[in-house]
Amino acid sequence: MPIKCPICVQSRTNFLFKKCNFDIYKCTNCGLGITDIPSDFDLLSIYNEDYFQGKQADGYADYVGSEIVLRKEFHRDVKILLSQFENNNKKPKLLDIGSAYGFFLEEAKEYFEVQGLEVATEAVLFSKKRGLQVTEGVLDAKNSEQLGKFDIVTFLDVIEHVPNPNEFFENLNKITNKGSKILLTTGNFGSLISRITGKHWRLMTPPQHAYFYTSNSLIELLKQHGFKVDLVLSPSKIVPIDLIFFQISRILGFRIKTPLFMKSREMKVNLFDTLKIIASKV
């Protein structure tokens, strides 16, 4: 039975294929990819230390061990944000949703007044040991009331994990004011490589990825919740070599160990299958 698109609601969805025992559908209007996840499936149980340390099918090979490389990429995001606040005399307040082990916050704290929100207990404890202000949990009604207001909200490689995007943006509106900026990144389901590789696309990883966004679907979702898109990019990314080997292993179905001398190395890549968007609340 086709399921509803959370963005278009009334439009038809077509069954595409089954991946990891989950049915994947696509909206015929906006192109959103949708994982049919049973209502009793606990998505939050996925995000623990194993997710960040290469012990799950999806996730990261060694997030903590890749700190230097990850921070280089996060520094590029900080520079993009700084260009939006050049004439501000005080540090804008920034919330990073899905802050993981706090590496983005470490890069941003020199320029912004930073807070994090993260669901993985181990990552929250790690961040707090470094003196970062991080709340454990998700952006739900309770946290949106308690966190306060922010000038910037970032959610990097997060929105595809969110089981209810409309609820997420309703709560995001509670913690932002008119003129507040958001920065998000996610995979591009409408990209050429996604369309060519289909169910074998590197980011086709249900149930961790509940939705697969196209630029059209994401822009429409933002518009519906009162955000105007300022910038859409499909940039290169600095990636740990270890993560590249990890993703190749998952696609092939067997683990390829990263050569020891390459574990701390990095590579700048661009498969043109990611989106980076800055938007303003109107």
Phi, psi and omega per residue, in radians:
M1 nan 2.108 3.134
P2 -0.992 2.564 -3.136
I3 -1.895 2.851 -3.046
K4 -1.410 2.541 2.985
C5 -1.406 2.227 -3.124
P6 -1.225 -0.240 -3.132
I7 -1.651 -0.877 -3.081
C8 -1.582 -0.379 3.076
V9 1.088 -1.079 -3.031
Q10 -1.525 -0.212 -3.073
S11 -1.296 2.828 -3.103
R12 -1.493 2.565 3.021
T13 -2.047 2.504 3.113
N14 -1.925 2.457 3.036
F15 -1.214 2.269 3.130
L16 -1.716 -1.025 -3.100
F17 -2.967 3.051 3.072
K18 -1.891 2.321 3.120
K19 -2.385 2.223 -3.127
C20 0.967 0.624 3.139
N21 1.208 0.288 3.068
F22 -2.025 2.405 3.094
D23 -1.391 2.335 3.119
I24 -1.942 2.239 3.133
Y25 -2.028 2.859 3.101
K26 -2.377 2.309 3.098
C27 -1.249 2.288 -3.110
T28 -1.315 -0.213 -3.117
N29 -1.690 -1.078 -3.043
C30 -1.677 -0.215 3.100
G31 1.502 0.093 3.131
L32 -1.072 2.320 2.998
G33 -1.576 2.426 -2.999
I34 -2.302 2.228 3.019
T35 -1.569 2.219 3.107
D36 -1.434 1.684 -3.069
I37 -1.805 2.195 3.115
P38 -0.980 2.523 -3.079
S39 -1.095 -0.408 -3.122
D40 -1.647 0.120 3.135
F41 -1.420 2.230 -3.089
D42 -1.576 1.629 -3.124
L43 -1.118 -0.616 -3.064
L44 -1.152 -0.400 -3.129
S45 -1.167 -0.293 -3.137
I46 -1.210 -0.607 -2.891
Y47 -1.620 1.523 3.090
N48 -2.351 -2.922 -3.102
E49 -1.031 -0.638 -3.138
D50 -1.047 -0.635 -3.125
Y51 -1.069 -0.617 -3.085
F52 -1.582 -0.169 -3.031
Q53 -2.114 0.480 2.981
G54 1.330 0.339 -3.089
K55 -1.846 0.179 3.018
Q56 -2.208 2.866 -3.112
A57 -1.105 -0.632 3.092
D58 -1.924 3.052 3.088
G59 1.942 -2.490 -3.048
Y60 -2.115 2.630 3.133
A61 -1.267 -0.829 -3.138
D62 -2.803 1.456 -3.020
Y63 -1.085 -0.861 -3.101
V64 -1.126 -0.738 3.139
G65 -1.177 -0.272 -3.132
S66 -1.750 0.330 -3.024
E67 -0.940 -0.829 -3.062
I68 -1.056 -0.784 -3.124
V69 -1.180 -0.795 -3.120
L70 -1.072 -0.671 -3.123
R71 -1.204 -0.510 3.052
K72 -1.090 -0.756 3.111
E73 -1.176 -0.734 3.138
F74 -1.134 -0.560 3.113
H75 -1.100 -0.613 3.089
R76 -1.122 -0.666 3.095
D77 -1.169 -0.674 3.107
V78 -1.075 -0.721 3.130
K79 -1.104 -0.651 3.082
I80 -1.103 -0.755 3.138
L81 -1.142 -0.693 -3.134
L82 -1.050 -0.572 3.131
S83 -1.151 -0.317 3.135
Q84 -1.542 -0.169 -3.042
F85 -2.337 0.683 -3.036
E86 -1.111 -0.572 -3.040
N87 -1.766 0.270 -3.107
N88 -1.510 2.245 -3.092
N89 -1.504 -0.220 3.109
K90 -2.195 2.830 -3.121
K91 -1.210 2.084 3.052
P92 -1.135 2.605 3.101
K93 -1.453 2.265 -3.064
L94 -2.208 2.334 3.012
L95 -2.031 2.221 3.056
D96 -1.833 1.957 3.132
I97 -1.536 2.246 -3.013
G98 1.348 0.835 -2.984
S99 -1.312 -0.107 3.081
A100 0.906 -2.213 -3.068
Y101 -1.596 0.233 2.979
G102 1.484 0.235 -3.057
F103 -1.223 -0.625 3.049
F104 -1.145 -0.728 3.120
L105 -1.066 -0.657 3.112
E106 -1.067 -0.697 -3.140
E107 -1.290 -0.523 -3.030
A108 -1.564 -0.353 -2.945
K109 -1.161 -0.366 3.095
E110 -1.191 -0.479 -3.003
Y111 -1.968 -0.360 -3.074
F112 -2.300 2.754 2.995
E113 -1.515 1.868 -2.858
V114 -1.852 2.554 2.951
Q115 -2.420 2.762 3.105
G116 -2.225 2.784 3.053
L117 -2.384 2.112 -3.007
E118 -2.556 2.438 -3.064
V119 -1.532 -0.444 -3.073
A120 -1.433 2.068 -3.060
T121 -1.000 -0.801 -3.097
E122 -1.072 -0.671 -3.141
A123 -1.200 -0.665 3.103
V124 -1.101 -0.800 -3.137
L125 -1.102 -0.728 3.108
F126 -1.034 -0.796 -3.119
S127 -1.124 -0.747 -3.121
K128 -1.143 -0.595 3.093
K129 -1.107 -0.415 3.102
R130 -1.597 0.102 3.086
G131 1.474 0.239 3.138
L132 -1.544 2.564 3.112
Q133 -1.586 1.807 -3.082
V134 -2.291 2.285 3.094
T135 -1.713 2.390 3.098
E136 -1.478 2.264 3.097
G137 2.449 -2.931 3.132
V138 -2.061 3.005 3.115
L139 -1.429 1.450 3.100
D140 -1.907 -3.049 -3.079
A141 -1.071 -0.694 -3.120
K142 -1.131 -0.894 -3.110
N143 -1.182 -0.586 -3.141
S144 -1.160 -0.440 3.076
E145 -1.407 -0.552 -3.012
Q146 -1.622 -0.399 -3.020
L147 -1.307 -0.509 -3.080
G148 1.679 -2.827 -3.090
K149 -1.902 2.606 -3.097
F150 -2.330 2.587 3.061
D151 -1.411 -0.504 -3.129
I152 -2.405 2.380 2.974
V153 -2.218 2.208 3.102
T154 -1.965 2.490 2.983
F155 -2.540 1.712 -3.001
L156 -1.687 2.057 -3.080
D157 0.957 0.819 -3.087
V158 -2.129 -0.763 -2.950
I159 -1.037 -0.498 3.135
E160 -1.221 -0.309 3.128
H161 -1.565 -0.264 -2.999
V162 -1.320 2.153 -3.067
P163 -1.275 -0.411 -3.139
N164 -2.354 1.561 -3.059
P165 -1.101 -0.572 3.128
N166 -1.180 -0.721 3.082
E167 -1.119 -0.701 3.106
F168 -1.002 -0.844 -3.096
F169 -1.272 -0.504 3.030
E170 -1.081 -0.726 3.106
N171 -1.291 -0.565 3.076
L172 -1.089 -0.648 3.105
N173 -1.100 -0.498 -3.137
K174 -1.252 -0.410 -3.072
I175 -1.888 0.173 3.109
T176 -2.223 2.700 3.078
N177 -1.939 2.988 3.027
K178 -0.983 2.243 -3.128
G179 1.643 -0.218 3.085
S180 -1.073 2.587 -3.113
K181 -1.864 2.603 2.956
I182 -2.198 2.573 3.032
L183 -2.212 2.164 3.130
L184 -2.340 2.660 2.998
T185 -2.304 2.587 3.099
T186 -2.876 2.961 3.065
G187 -1.249 2.741 3.132
N188 -1.899 1.762 -3.120
F189 -1.164 -0.323 3.131
G190 -1.603 0.048 -3.104
S191 -1.209 2.783 -3.141
L192 -1.060 -0.783 -3.083
I193 -1.175 -0.576 3.072
S194 -1.142 -0.757 -3.114
R195 -1.196 -0.591 3.137
I196 -1.289 -0.763 -3.047
T197 -1.494 -0.334 3.054
G198 0.986 -2.157 -3.086
K199 -1.190 -0.207 3.135
H200 -1.726 0.107 3.063
W201 -0.968 2.456 -3.049
R202 -1.063 -0.422 -3.134
L203 -1.781 0.142 3.078
M204 -1.500 1.398 -3.020
T205 -2.272 1.191 3.029
P206 -1.270 2.689 0.037
P207 -1.545 -0.056 3.118
Q208 -0.941 -0.749 3.072
H209 -1.677 1.849 -3.096
A210 -1.395 -0.515 -3.142
Y211 -2.378 2.699 3.124
F212 -2.243 1.906 -2.941
Y213 -1.610 2.493 2.880
T214 -1.717 2.917 3.097
S215 -1.098 -0.679 3.139
N216 -1.113 -0.774 -3.102
S217 -1.166 -0.680 -3.110
L218 -1.243 -0.726 3.111
I219 -1.111 -0.693 3.107
E220 -1.153 -0.720 3.105
L221 -1.067 -0.777 3.116
L222 -1.090 -0.768 3.137
K223 -1.052 -0.764 -3.120
Q224 -1.076 -0.464 -3.094
H225 -1.860 0.326 2.964
G226 1.500 0.481 3.106
F227 -2.074 2.369 3.100
K228 -1.775 2.231 -3.104
V229 -1.328 2.200 3.122
D230 -1.697 -0.586 -2.997
L231 -2.675 2.306 3.039
V232 -2.193 2.143 -3.106
L233 -2.196 2.719 2.955
S234 -2.261 1.245 -2.903
P235 -1.506 2.935 2.957
S236 -1.211 2.884 -3.093
K237 -2.466 2.409 3.045
I238 -1.460 2.055 -2.985
V239 -2.156 2.402 3.025
P240 -1.113 2.362 3.088
I241 -0.982 -0.643 -3.137
D242 -1.009 -0.678 3.134
L243 -1.218 -0.630 3.106
I244 -1.084 -0.807 3.110
F245 -1.099 -0.645 -3.135
F246 -1.119 -0.777 -3.132
Q247 -1.217 -0.664 3.075
I248 -1.095 -0.714 3.121
S249 -1.052 -0.729 -3.124
R250 -1.137 -0.709 3.139
I251 -1.156 -0.701 -3.108
L252 -1.355 -0.402 3.119
G253 1.613 0.126 3.050
F254 -2.615 2.620 -2.996
R255 -1.382 2.213 3.009
I256 -1.845 2.106 -3.126
K257 -1.304 2.361 3.063
T258 -1.224 2.240 3.059
P259 -0.929 2.383 -3.022
L260 -0.940 -0.715 -3.074
F261 -1.237 -0.188 -3.114
M262 -1.842 -0.097 -3.005
K263 -1.057 -0.569 -3.110
S264 -1.741 0.145 -3.109
R265 -1.484 2.963 -3.110
E266 -2.366 2.866 3.069
M267 -2.556 2.403 3.041
K268 -1.585 2.081 -3.082
V269 -2.257 2.726 3.017
N270 -2.612 1.836 3.063
L271 -1.634 0.042 -3.134
F272 0.962 0.618 3.110
D273 -2.157 0.447 3.049
T274 -2.255 2.748 3.088
L275 -2.132 2.418 2.999
K276 -2.222 2.100 -3.014
I277 -2.232 2.341 2.930
I278 -1.934 2.313 3.131
A279 -2.405 2.736 3.141
S280 -2.057 2.492 3.073
K281 -1.368 2.240 -3.081
V282 -1.759 nan nan
